[in-house]
Amino acid sequence: MIFAEILAVGNELLIGEVLDTNTNYLAKHLTAMGVMVLKATICRDDIDEISSILDNIIGRVTFPGPPDFIIITGGLGPTFDDLTLEGVAKATGKDLEENEEALKMIKEKYKLLGEKLTRHRQKMSMLPKDAIPLSNPVGVAPGVMLKPGRVTIICLPGVPAEMKAIFEESVSKLICDKDEVTSFIEAHINIIGVMESSLAPQIEALMEEFPDIWIKSHPMGLEGLRSFIRVHITGMGVPETLIKTIEEVQKELALRVEELGGECEIIPIKIDKTIRKTENNIKNKN
């Protein structure tokens, strides 16, 4: 299995000026690709703070150790407070240097825009030594990939459209090239007439019976005068095996709910389009 962590950088996130939709997007898409997201963190635009967080992640000794990928969003632009790459350089012991490929990308973007290359704009070509720039299809600042040891650090712009474009064009392919990639499958059951406290022992028993499946209940309020709960069932692994297992869990849970006097609506499993795209990428690679 592939593991990842997310780090969102930006003072604007911590003061509530900007909603961190990037972390939500990355968590959803990484999970759909079969990547286990271990943690997501938000920090200020501060070199020492960024470096400290990365040091802790890279040096982790508890299971499962450092993740395969650390994906950072924000702080790649031309302004004084865009400090992400300086933090990454400090954590990895790399010097910042002008990257010729990144500079070429930036020059071409500003040429298309009819703009001159200023000192502040050229700042975006200063990358940690040995870093690889990733093309930005919709903006100027390139993404950045660096591999210090077994961990791959990927830095993406904070602008959501740019972050998504680089992720879909470059990062998803990189992840799909790893042999350990699996699929994420999810399903739901809507339950009426059973309180969550009565449902909890049944869910706990099913998770012991099916240890590779995660079952989570979400109270949704009342349907009429009866409790309404949506149960989320998820798992990672080989799609064909997972689907059969999750369908078995759905049927077994439905039987137990009926015994408790409740009613169930089993929602058919839907394969996320991201999963289909990922599986196609893997097939094409093979």
Secondary structure, DSSP 8 states (H G I E B T S, - for coil): -EEEEEEEE-HHHHTTSS--HHHHHHHHHHHHTTEEEEEEEEE-S-HHHHHHHHHHHHT--STT-S-SEEEEES--SSSTT--HHHHHHHHHT--EEE-HHHHHHHHHHHHHHT----HHHHGGGEEETT-EEE--SSSSS-EEEE-STT-EEEEE-SSHHHHHHHIIIIIHHHHHTSTT--EEEEEEEEEES--HHHHHHHHHHHHHHSTTEEEEEEEEEEETTEEEEEEEEEEEE-HHHHHHHHHHHHHHHHHHHHHTT-EEEEE-----HHHHHHHHHHHHH-
